[in-house]
Amino acid sequence: MGNISMDFFSQALERYVTVKAVLPFDETESASSPHYKTLYFLPGYSANASSILSSSILDELSAVEGFALIIPDGENSFYTNQEDVHALYESFISEELLTITRKLFPLSDKREDTYIGGISMGGFGSLMLGSRHIDTFSKILALSPVTDPYCNRLFKNSSFTRKQFDRYFVNEERYRADYHPSNILKRIKAEGKKLPDIFLCCGEQDPLTYDMDRRFVSELEEANIPVAAEWGRGAHTPMYWNALLPAAINFMLKD
């Protein structure tokens, strides 16, 4: 297994960025080995690539299951394009990061081999980007995702503010029209396009996202949009996410 940290200049973010890459190769593999299936994994709010690797079992799962893992820093961005500060996070993740990592590493460029996942804010990012870029990502892994940033319960149980989310999404109306994953997925279904496969989990003791994630899954089910949902005991913590990651990766890799 190779655990690589790399810095490069991002055109989308107009500065140097750090990205972690985990490759499951060993010395017995030949140059003709197939290109790796790849999970692009998005950190949550206040986390970065290093903290994801140090607190999760993702690198172990990469080695055992044989998929590549790419983790950028999330920088509390909610992964939206923020043109006024020259920070195009959506463009960086969905376009630039894929192009650069596929040039540097033996990664598959096939949709069916390319996945996006994340935790909390990163879970939102995976749902939002995965639904807005259905030709790029075939499967979405959302762990305790923030599926409704404008939920009053979220404001009550965290330091987030409406003004802060207006910076990411302009306002709630714009969020629900352009960024709310369930609305995007419903439009995709209505247009007859191929939906990404979705895995979502959230702990029942999670004060931030459990209620909103239950509502989100219900919305998808009512629209006949398939989602593999896992609940059970757990809070908004690495202990819960590590317990569910094997099931998420199994979902990701199954045909």
N, C-alpha and C positions, 0 to 999 in steps of 0.2 A: 504494500500500500504506500502511496506517495501523498504526503501532506504538504501542500505548497502554499506559500503566501506570496502574492505578487502585487506590485504597484504599477499603475500605468495612468497616462493622461486620458481622461474621459472628455470627449467632445460634448456629450450631452450635459455634463455637470460643470464643464469648464475648469477642471482642476484635477489633480492627481487623486486617485482612489486606491483603496486596498481591497483585494478580493482573496478569499481562501478557496483553494481547490483540493479535493480529496479524490485521488485516483486509485482504483483497486488493483492495479497491475502488480505482477511479481516477475522475478527474473526468468521464469519459465515461459513467459509469453513471447510470441514471435511478432515480427513486424506485420504479419498478415492477420493478426488477431482482429476480430470485429470491433468496430467503434462502439464506445460505451453508451448505454442508456444513461440519461443525465437528469438529475434532480437539481433545479435551481431553487434554493431555499432562502426565504426572506426572514430576517430577524424581527423581533417585536420591538415595541417602543422602549427606548433606553438600552437596548441590546445591540451588539455588533457581531460580526462573523466570529471573532475570537471567543466571545462569551457563549455563542451557540455551540461551538465545538467543545469547549471546556465543560459545559453543563449538560450536554446531551450525548446519546449513544449513536448519533448519526454516522460518525466516522467508522464505528464498529460495524454498523449495518452495511455501510458502503463496502467494506472489506469482505464481509461474509456473503453478501448478496450480489456483489459484482457490478454495482452501478457507480457512476461518477457523481460527485457532489460539488456544486458551486455555490458559495455563500458570499454575497456582497454585504457591505455595511448598509443598514437601513436609515440611519441618521434622523430618526423621528420624522420621516418625510411622508408617511402614509402612501408612498410610492406614486405620487401624482406629479404631473408636469407643473412646475411653478416658474413660469416664464419671467416674472418680475424680478426674481433673484437668480436667474440663469441656472436653474436647477431642474433639468428635465428627467425626473426619476423614472417615469413610465418609459420614456424612450431609452434610457440607459439600461433598464432591466430587460425590456422586451425586444430590443434591437441590438444596441451596441455590445452589451455583455455577451449575448449569444454569439455574435460575429467574432469577437476577440477570443473567447474561450474555445470556439470551434477551430480557429486558426492555430491556436497554441497547443491544443490537446486533441487526442484521438476520440472525439465525441461524435456521436451520430447526429446527423442533421435532419433526421426523419421526425415528423410530428409524433408518430406513435412511440418514439423513444425519448421524447422530451417532456418533462414534467415540471410543475411549479408547486411549491409548498411554502408554508410558513406558520409562525406562531403569533397569536394575538394581532398586533398591527400587521405583522407579516402574513398572518392568516387572511386578513382582509386583503392585503396586497395580492396574495395568490388567487383569491376568488375574483378580485376586480381585474387583474391583468390576465388571468386565465380565461375569463369570459370575454374580455375585450380583444383578445388575441387568440381566437380559437384555431387559427391555421398554424399556430406555433406550438401551443401546449395541448397535449391530449388528455392529461389528467391533473387534477388539483387536489392537494392535501392541505386542509385547513384545520389547524389545531387551535382550539379556543379562539376562533377569529372574532374580531370586532366587526360584526355584520351590520351594525347600525350606529355609526358614530354620533348621530344626533339624538340618541336615546337618553332621556332624562336620568335613567338609572345609572348610566355611565358617568354623567356629570356628578351625580350624587356620591358615587363610590370611588372617584378618582379626582385627579387635579386637572383633567381635561376641561376645556371651556368651549362654548359655542364659537366664540371669536377665533379660537385656534383652528377649529375645523373649517371655518369660513376661509381661512388662509389656504387650506388644502383644496377645498371644493368650491369656493366662491360663496355659496350659500346652500341651505338645505334643499331648496328646489332644484338647483343644479346637480347636487349630489344624487338625488333620487332619479333624475332624468338620465344622467350620464355615467354615474359611478356605482350606484347601488347594484350589487351583483345579481340579486333575484330579478330585478327589472331588466337587466341586460340579458340574462339567461332566458327570460320569457320572450323577449324580442327575437332572440336567436331561434328559439323553438318555433315561434310564429312564422319566421322566414323559411323554415324547413331546413335549416343548416344543422350540421353535426355538432351535438353538444359535447363538451368535455366531460369525462367521468369525474365525479366528485366524492371525496372522502372528507367527512367532518366529524370532529369529536370535541366534547366539552365536558368538564367535570360538573357534577350537580352541586358542589359547594363553591363554585366559581361566582364571586359576587359581581364580577364585571360583565361577563359575556354569556352566562348560562341562559338567562331568560331571552335575550335577543337571539341567541343561536337556536333555541327551540322555535321561536317565531319564524326565523329564517327557513328552517327545515320544513316547517308546516307550509309556508308559502310555496316552496318548491314542490312539495308533495301534492298540494292542491292544484298546481299547474301541470302535474304529471311529468315533472322533471326528476329523474332518478338521482338519489343521493344516498350514499352509504353513511349512516349516522351512528356514532357510538357515544353513549352517555356513561353513567356510573359514578362512583365516588371519586372525588378529586377536586382540587382547587386550581387556581391560576399559577401553577408552579411547575418547575422542571420534573419533579417526581411524577406528576400526572402525565406530562407529555412523553417522558421516557417510557412509561408503562404502555402508552398507546402507539408509539412509533413503530414497533414491529408489525402491528396490524395495518398501519398506514402504508408501510413499505410493501407489505404483502399485497395489498390492494393495488398499489402502483405497478408492481411487476407482473401481476397475473394477466394472462391473455384475455 
